[in-house]
Amino acid sequence: MNRPLNVIVIGAGICGLSAAIWLRRAGHTVTLIDREGPGAGASFGSAGLLAQWAVVPVNTPDLPLTALKYLANPRSPFFLQWSALPQLAPWLVEFVGNSRPARVRHMVSAIAGIVTDSVEQHRALTRGTRAERWIASSALSYAYASRRAFQADRLGWELKRREGFEPEIIEGRAVQEAEPMLSPAIGLLAVLRGHGHILDPGAYMADLARVLEDEGGRVLRAEARDIDLDGGRVRAVLTGEGRLECDRLVLAAGIWSRPLMEKLGLSVPLVAERGYHLHFSEPSQVPRNPMMITQGRFVATPMATGLRCAGTVELGNTVKGPSRAPLRLIARHVKRLFPQLRYRGVEEWMGFRPSTPDSLPLIGEIAGTGVHAAFGHQHVGLTAGPRTGRIVAALIDGKPPNLDLAPYDANRFTSGKARLGRRPRQPAPTPQS
């Protein structure tokens, strides 16, 4: 750009923090705002994985049959808030429609474009800063009961192999030699080498916010209530702390981006995939590397503050509190598979993953307004956050990245027009984190 811009970033999760830091490094004036403060949402409660291999969406061609089996089994790792079904139904129809083989190949390729260099992107973001200490190199093991169970997962592994991820197979007694805390109920590990994880996601987000401030950016705890457009371009954000003028805006508020998009007159099919974790403090054992427990669809990650078991899928809304069933499922598998585990205490957590019906995020400018989207990453927000932030910063700086951004087009779900030329009324508060 010929001149520094005044940029506001809404949302202090990994996507917003990354965009803010890269924009500041490009010489722009940056204010990061969030109602709860840095890392209070999905970034805080994640499994901490830099999941470079996570290229396979949930909606694969076997989804309809698998979903029916899961819903019929009360012990399955898939949950649905039935009271929210009327609101979820249109999204679910589109989600299942995207499970056709051609669409899946498209989604896999697009997801790979923003996740497969995750460790490198996190290190580039933090190199030489206080946040660098939270990035650990590690492998990832998929834990299966048997070779038969591994082979039943062949579709997912075929898609991973197409993107270059070939597992090392460990079987029999060698499983417990590789991961001593595992019970004999696990008979096979499919190990992917050369990856990484975050040792404390909450502390990592807090340090990234300090990095932004160290480098001259501003972090403000405030609620974004509306977006002011004039002549079709963003002019300001209205917050609980007053009006903040800006030249550009980055919308990276996760699930709370949807109501803010609605204030622009645009509807995005974004639903809450409610994720859970149990965090065990002072554990007697931790795995040597993060492990995906395939039967429960959650990850056991060793962290600086204990052992985190995070995952499961529950589709629902952002109003109802935590469900007990997903937490009981994680606890049941932990007890069965880690029989010698002892710990001082356990923290329960539930948060919202922002999920689109095509399993791809929205990245880029919205309807020529100067508002740039950086949300909708489903399971891979922490993994893809630094790459996403860097892409958005480059677009705003007038230096588009060498990547086909069409799959992430921020306008792909709507044919509506932004609220061109209209001054905002004073709205009711909109929550965002």
C-alpha positions in Angstrom: 0.0 0.0 0.0 1.1 3.6 -0.6 0.0 4.7 2.9 -0.5 3.0 6.3 -4.1 2.0 7.0 -6.1 2.2 10.2 -7.3 -1.4 10.6 -9.6 -2.8 13.3 -9.7 -6.6 13.9 -12.7 -8.1 15.7 -12.0 -11.3 17.5 -8.9 -12.2 19.6 -8.7 -15.9 18.8 -5.8 -17.3 16.7 -7.2 -15.9 13.4 -7.7 -12.4 14.7 -4.4 -12.3 16.6 -2.5 -13.6 13.5 -4.1 -11.1 11.2 -3.4 -8.2 13.6 0.3 -9.1 14.1 1.0 -9.5 10.4 -0.9 -6.2 9.6 1.2 -4.4 12.2 4.4 -5.9 10.8 3.3 -4.5 7.4 3.3 -1.0 9.0 -0.5 -0.5 9.5 -2.1 1.0 12.6 -4.0 -2.0 14.2 -6.6 -2.2 17.0 -7.7 -5.6 18.1 -11.0 -5.8 19.9 -12.8 -8.6 21.7 -15.5 -8.7 24.3 -13.9 -11.4 26.5 -10.2 -10.7 25.8 -7.5 -12.8 24.0 -8.2 -16.5 23.4 -11.4 -16.7 25.4 -13.3 -18.8 22.8 -12.7 -21.9 20.7 -8.9 -21.2 20.5 -8.6 -21.5 24.3 -10.4 -24.8 24.6 -8.9 -26.6 21.6 -6.9 -29.8 21.7 -3.8 -27.7 20.9 -3.0 -29.7 17.7 -1.2 -28.1 14.8 -3.1 -30.6 12.7 -1.3 -30.5 9.4 -2.8 -33.8 8.4 -6.4 -32.8 9.1 -7.4 -32.4 5.5 -10.5 -34.8 5.6 -13.8 -33.0 6.3 -16.5 -34.6 8.4 -18.9 -34.7 5.4 -17.2 -37.5 3.4 -19.2 -39.8 1.1 -20.0 -42.3 3.9 -21.6 -39.5 6.0 -25.3 -40.4 5.6 -24.8 -44.0 6.7 -22.3 -43.2 9.4 -24.6 -40.4 10.8 -27.5 -42.8 11.0 -25.4 -45.4 12.8 -24.1 -42.8 15.3 -27.5 -41.3 16.0 -28.8 -44.8 16.8 -26.0 -45.5 19.2 -26.1 -43.5 22.5 -22.4 -44.3 23.0 -21.3 -42.8 19.7 -19.1 -39.6 19.5 -21.8 -37.7 17.5 -24.5 -35.7 19.3 -27.3 -33.5 18.2 -29.4 -31.0 20.1 -32.8 -32.1 18.9 -34.5 -28.9 20.0 -32.3 -27.0 17.6 -33.1 -29.3 14.6 -35.6 -26.9 12.9 -32.8 -24.3 12.8 -30.1 -26.8 11.8 -32.1 -28.5 9.1 -31.3 -26.3 6.1 -27.6 -26.3 7.0 -27.7 -30.1 7.4 -29.2 -30.6 4.0 -26.5 -28.6 2.4 -23.8 -30.2 4.6 -24.9 -33.7 3.4 -25.1 -32.5 -0.2 -21.4 -31.6 0.0 -20.5 -35.2 0.8 -20.5 -36.2 -2.9 -17.1 -37.5 -4.0 -16.3 -34.6 -6.3 -17.1 -32.1 -3.6 -15.1 -34.0 -1.0 -12.0 -33.9 -3.3 -12.5 -30.2 -3.7 -12.8 -29.7 0.1 -9.7 -31.8 0.8 -7.6 -29.9 -1.6 -8.8 -26.5 -0.2 -8.3 -27.5 3.4 -4.8 -28.7 2.6 -4.0 -25.3 1.1 -4.2 -23.7 4.6 -3.2 -26.4 7.0 -0.3 -28.4 5.7 2.4 -25.9 6.6 0.9 -25.1 10.0 4.0 -25.6 12.2 6.0 -23.4 9.9 3.4 -20.7 9.9 3.1 -20.7 13.7 6.9 -20.5 14.0 7.1 -17.6 11.5 4.4 -15.8 13.5 6.2 -16.2 16.8 9.9 -16.4 16.0 12.0 -14.3 18.4 8.9 -13.4 20.5 7.6 -14.4 24.0 5.0 -16.7 22.3 7.5 -18.9 20.7 8.0 -21.1 23.8 4.5 -22.6 23.6 5.1 -24.4 20.2 6.2 -28.1 20.6 7.4 -30.5 18.0 5.5 -33.8 18.1 4.1 -36.7 16.3 0.4 -37.6 16.2 -0.9 -41.2 16.8 -4.3 -42.5 15.7 -5.2 -45.1 18.3 -7.3 -48.1 17.1 -8.5 -51.2 18.8 -7.2 -53.4 16.0 -6.0 -53.6 12.4 -9.6 -54.2 11.4 -10.7 -50.9 13.0 -7.8 -49.2 11.2 -8.9 -50.7 7.9 -12.5 -49.6 8.4 -11.1 -46.0 8.4 -9.5 -46.6 4.9 -11.4 -43.8 3.2 -9.9 -41.1 5.5 -6.4 -42.5 5.1 -6.8 -42.7 1.3 -7.6 -39.0 1.3 -4.7 -38.2 3.7 -2.3 -40.2 1.5 -3.2 -38.1 -1.5 -1.9 -35.1 0.4 1.3 -36.9 1.3 0.5 -38.2 4.8 1.6 -41.9 5.1 1.3 -43.4 8.6 3.8 -45.6 10.4 2.0 -48.6 11.7 2.7 -49.9 15.2 1.0 -53.1 16.4 0.8 -55.6 19.2 3.1 -55.2 22.3 4.9 -52.4 20.5 1.9 -50.2 21.0 2.4 -50.1 24.8 6.1 -49.7 24.4 5.5 -46.6 22.3 2.8 -45.2 24.6 3.1 -46.9 28.1 -0.1 -45.4 29.5 -2.3 -47.1 27.0 -4.3 -50.2 28.0 -4.2 -53.4 25.9 -7.6 -52.3 24.4 -5.5 -50.3 21.9 -3.9 -52.8 19.4 -2.7 -50.4 16.7 -1.2 -47.0 16.4 -1.0 -45.2 13.0 1.7 -42.6 13.6 2.3 -39.4 11.6 5.7 -37.9 12.3 7.0 -34.3 12.0 4.1 -32.2 13.4 3.5 -30.1 16.5 1.2 -28.9 19.2 0.6 -26.0 21.5 1.6 -26.6 25.2 -1.0 -24.1 26.6 -3.5 -22.6 24.1 -4.8 -20.0 26.5 -1.3 -18.8 27.5 -0.3 -18.8 23.9 -3.2 -16.5 22.9 -2.4 -14.2 25.8 1.3 -14.0 24.8 0.3 -13.3 21.1 -1.7 -10.4 22.3 1.3 -9.1 24.2 3.4 -9.6 21.0 1.0 -7.4 19.2 1.3 -4.7 21.9 5.1 -5.1 22.0 5.2 -4.4 18.2 3.0 -1.3 18.5 -0.5 -2.6 18.1 -3.5 -1.9 20.5 -5.6 -4.5 22.3 -9.0 -3.3 23.5 -11.5 -5.3 25.5 -14.8 -4.1 23.9 -18.0 -5.5 22.4 -18.5 -4.9 18.7 -22.1 -3.9 18.2 -22.4 -2.8 14.6 -20.4 -1.9 11.5 -20.8 1.5 9.8 -20.7 1.5 6.0 -20.8 4.7 4.0 -20.9 4.7 0.3 -20.4 0.9 0.4 -17.2 1.1 2.4 -16.5 0.4 6.0 -15.9 3.6 8.0 -16.1 2.5 11.7 -17.1 -0.1 14.2 -19.6 0.8 16.9 -18.6 -0.7 20.3 -19.6 -0.6 23.9 -16.7 1.8 24.4 -17.7 4.1 21.6 -17.1 4.6 17.8 -13.8 3.4 16.4 -13.0 4.8 12.9 -11.1 2.6 10.5 -10.1 2.2 6.8 -10.3 -1.6 6.9 -11.9 -4.2 9.1 -11.1 -7.9 9.8 -14.0 -10.0 11.0 -12.5 -12.9 12.9 -15.0 -13.5 15.7 -15.6 -17.2 15.1 -19.2 -18.3 15.5 -20.1 -14.7 16.6 -19.2 -13.5 13.1 -22.6 -14.5 11.8 -24.6 -11.8 13.7 -22.1 -9.2 12.6 -22.4 -10.3 9.0 -26.2 -10.0 9.4 -25.6 -6.4 10.3 -24.1 -5.9 6.9 -27.3 -7.4 5.4 -25.6 -10.7 4.6 -26.6 -14.2 5.8 -24.0 -16.9 6.2 -24.9 -20.5 6.9 -22.7 -20.8 10.0 -23.6 -23.2 12.8 -22.2 -24.0 16.2 -20.4 -27.3 16.4 -20.1 -27.6 20.1 -16.7 -29.0 21.2 -15.8 -30.3 24.7 -12.7 -31.0 26.7 -11.7 -32.5 30.0 -8.5 -31.1 31.3 -6.7 -33.2 34.0 -4.4 -31.3 36.3 -1.3 -32.9 37.8 -1.7 -36.2 35.9 0.3 -39.2 36.9 0.9 -40.0 33.2 0.7 -38.2 29.9 1.2 -39.6 26.4 4.6 -39.1 24.8 2.8 -37.5 21.8 -0.8 -36.3 21.2 -3.1 -39.2 20.4 -6.4 -39.3 18.5 -8.7 -41.8 20.3 -10.6 -43.0 17.3 -13.5 -44.7 19.2 -14.3 -41.5 21.0 -13.2 -39.0 18.3 -11.2 -37.0 20.8 -7.6 -36.1 21.2 -5.4 -36.7 24.3 -2.7 -34.0 24.3 0.1 -33.5 26.8 0.2 -29.9 27.9 2.2 -27.7 30.2 -0.7 -27.6 32.7 -1.8 -31.3 32.5 -3.5 -33.6 30.1 -6.3 -32.3 27.8 -8.8 -34.7 26.2 -10.7 -32.6 23.7 -13.1 -33.3 20.8 -16.5 -34.9 20.0 -19.1 -33.4 17.7 -22.4 -31.9 18.9 -24.4 -29.8 16.5 -26.6 -27.3 18.2 -27.0 -23.6 19.2 -25.0 -21.1 21.2 -27.8 -20.6 23.8 -28.0 -23.9 25.7 -25.4 -24.8 28.2 -23.1 -27.9 28.1 -24.6 -31.3 27.5 -23.5 -34.1 29.9 -23.3 -36.9 27.3 -20.2 -35.7 25.4 -18.3 -35.2 28.7 -19.4 -38.6 30.0 -18.2 -40.2 26.7 -14.7 -38.7 27.0 -14.5 -39.6 30.7 -15.6 -43.2 30.0 -12.9 -43.7 27.3 -10.2 -42.0 29.5 -10.9 -44.5 32.3 -10.9 -47.5 30.0 -7.9 -46.6 27.9 -5.7 -44.9 30.6 -6.4 -47.3 33.5 -3.4 -46.1 35.6 -4.1 -42.4 35.2 -4.4 -40.4 38.4 -4.8 -36.7 38.7 -5.5 -33.9 41.1 -8.5 -32.3 39.5 -10.5 -32.1 36.2 -11.8 -29.0 34.4 -14.8 -29.3 32.1 -15.2 -26.9 29.1 -17.5 -26.4 26.2 -17.1 -24.0 23.3 -18.3 -23.3 19.7 -16.6 -24.3 16.5 -17.8 -22.1 13.6 -18.8 -24.6 10.9 -19.9 -24.0 7.3 -21.8 -26.5 5.2 -18.8 -27.0 2.8 -16.3 -27.4 5.7 -14.3 -24.4 4.4 -13.7 -21.0 6.1 -14.5 -17.6 4.7 -11.3 -15.7 3.9 -11.2 -12.4 2.0 -13.1 -9.2 1.3 -16.9 -9.1 1.7 -18.8 -7.5 -1.1 -16.2 -4.8 -1.8 -16.8 -3.2 1.6 -13.3 -3.2 3.0 -14.5 -5.8 5.6 -12.4 -8.9 5.4 -13.6 -12.3 6.7 -11.4 -14.7 8.6 -13.7 -17.2 10.2 -15.5 -20.5 9.8 -12.6 -23.0 10.2 -14.6 -25.8 11.9 -12.0 -28.2 13.5 -8.9 -26.5 12.2 -9.0 -23.0 13.5 -5.8 -23.2 15.6 -4.1 -25.1 12.8 -5.0 -22.7 10.0 -5.1 -19.4 12.0 -1.6 -18.1 11.3 -1.9 -18.9 7.6 -5.4 -17.3 7.4 -4.2 -14.2 9.3 -1.2 -13.9 6.9 -3.5 -14.2 3.9 -5.9 -11.5 5.1 -3.0 -9.2 6.0 -1.5 -9.6 2.6 -4.8 -8.8 0.9 -5.3 -5.7 2.9 -1.7 -4.7 2.2 -2.2 -5.0 -1.5 0.0 -8.1 -1.9 -2.2 -11.1 -2.6 -0.7 -14.4 -1.7 0.3 -17.1 -4.3 -2.7 -19.2 -3.5 -6.1 -19.7 -5.2 -8.5 -18.1 -2.8 -11.7 -19.1 -4.7 -12.5 -22.0 -2.4 -12.6 -19.7 0.6 -14.6 -16.8 -1.1 -16.2 -14.8 1.6 -19.2 -14.1 -0.7 -19.9 -17.6 -1.9 -23.0 -18.2 0.3 -24.9 -15.0 -0.3 -26.5 -13.2 -3.3 -27.6 -10.3 -1.1 -26.2 -6.9 -1.1 -24.3 -5.3 1.8 -25.9 -2.4 3.6 -24.5 0.1 1.1 -24.5 3.7 2.2 -26.6 3.2 5.3 -25.7 4.6 8.7 -26.2 2.1 11.5 -28.8 2.6 14.2 -27.8 2.0 17.7 -28.4 -1.8 18.0 -28.9 -4.2 20.9 -25.6 -5.7 22.0 -24.3 -8.6 20.0 -22.0 -11.1 21.8 -18.7 -11.9 20.2 -15.4 -13.4 21.3 
